[in-house]
Amino acid sequence: MKSTSPIRKIRARLCRGENFRFRRAGRAALLVSAVVIVMTVSRAARAAELIMFESVTCTWCEKFDAEVGVVYANTPEARCAPLRRVDVHDPRPDDLTFIKGVLYTPTFVLVEDGREIGRLTGYPGEDFFWSLLGVELKKLKAQCNGS
């Protein structure tokens, strides 16, 4: 009678799907990998954001959209602090409940690691916006290139 090595027996069982312990271990490893990926993405997402509180009736929000909104995503500032829009009249998202006192639109709140770093209330025009945003971005822990 021919003897088969234990490794060959395990491989054969895995190929046939007979060994449930190994399938569970594989599933557990996959689950752990998924959790690590989600945690990494969550940390990256929390790094820095520029939250824009806006309203559909806000004339200055429309002016911002026309002058800055169309190009913001392609700027070094956006790589450092992506723009996230929130309607001031909607319920506040759970991850932004710490932001208080938003009365006027547009209001731009710079957030890093779940805390407010700086705020710009109103839209003073394109030139002033970029310079004021540059001042606020310098307050971030992770310094931005190009700002």
N, C-alpha and C positions, 0 to 999 in steps of 0.2 A: 504494500500500500504506500502510495506516495504521500509524503508529509508536506503540508502547505505552511508557509511561514505566517506568523500572526499578522504581519503587515498586509500580506496578500488577502488574508481573511477579512480584515477590516476594510480594505479597499473594495473587495467584492460586496460586502454588506452595504457600504456607502453607495455603491453604484446601483444596488437593488433597492436602496432606501429602507433596509431592514433595521438599521441601528438608529433608534430614535434619540439616544443620548447624544450622538454626534450631530444630528440635525438640530437638536435643541441648542447645543453649544454654538453651532453656526448661526442660529437665529439670535442667540444672546450677543454674540460678537457683532452681528449686523446692527442690533439695537443699540449697543454701546457706541458703535461708530456713528450712527445717526444722531445720538444725543450729543456727542462731541462736536459734530458738524453744526448742529443747531446752536449750541452754546457759543461756538466761534463766530457764527454769523450774527448772533444776538449781540455779542460784544462789539463787533465791527459796526453794527447798525446803531449802537448806542454811543459810538465814539463822539461824533459831532453832527448836528443838524441845524439848519436855519429854518425855524418854523415860521410860516407866514400865516397870520390870522387875517382872514379876508371875509368879505361879504359880497353877495351878488349885486347889491345896490351901491357898491363903493366905487366912485369915480376915480379915486386915486389908485385903487387896485388895478383898474383898467389901464391907467397911465403906466403903472409899473409893468404890467404885462406887455404893453406895446414897446416900452423902452428897454427893459431889463429882462423880463420873463422869457422872451424869445431866445436870448443868448446865454442866460445864466448857467444852464446845464453844461455848456461847453467851456466854462471858465475855470481857472485854477481855484477860485473860491468855492465853486461847486464840488470840486474833488475833495476839498477840505471839509466843507459843510453843505451837503446836498439840501436843496430846497424842498420843504414839505409843506403842503398847503392844508389849512384847517379852516373850515367855515366857523366863524365866531358864534353863529347861532345854533350850531349843532352841538350835541353832547360832546364834552371833551373826551378824547381817547384816553384810555386807562394809563398809558405811559406818559401822559402830559398833564395829569391832574395837579402836579406841583406848581404849574405856571398859574399865577394869580394876577388879577388886576388888568386884564386885557379889556379895554373899553373902546378903543378906537381902531379903525381899520384904514390902511393895513398896519399891523404891528408885527415886527420881525423879532423873534426871540431866538438867540443863539444858545443852544443846549449842548452840553457835553457830559457824558456819564450820568445822565439822569438829573442834572442840575442846571439852572439858568446861569449863563455866563455874562450875557449882555442883552440889551434890548434897544430897538429903534422903533419909535412910535411915529407913524405917518410915513409919507414918502415925499422927501424934499426935492426930488428930481434925480436924474441919472448920475450926474457928477458927484453930488453930495452923498448919494446912497453908497457908491463904490468906496469913497473915502471913509465914511463912517463905518461901513462894514469891515474895511481893512483894519481900523482901530480895534474893533471888537474881536476880530479873528486873531489878533496878536495876544489876546488873553487866554487862548486855548492852551492846554497842557502840551498837546501834540502840535508843534509849530507847522504851519502850512508853507509849502514852497510857492512862491509867486504872489504872496499876499503881504 
